[in-house]
């Protein structure tokens, strides 16, 4: 679990976070990861604009690295109580198309 004060410095930055999520309501939570730009934080949630494949790339080949990412339009709400770690996204050599 992290606190709002721990998450606020990440607003506007590209991050990766380790957290716990349930695949469906009522099922146990298991470790997962998400990445994107932190839009805002309140006392309950971190609001993330998740990474996606770049719309400027016509397709991606399974197993091949990508060098461009995009950002989804929809926000991902991540409960602060489920977040284990937030760290800067390793974006060396990566372009972000917004």
Secondary structure by P-SEA (a helix, b strand, c coil): ccccccccccccccbbbbbbbbcccccbbbbbccccccccccccbbbbbccccccccccccccccccbbbbbcbbbbbbccccccccccccccccccc
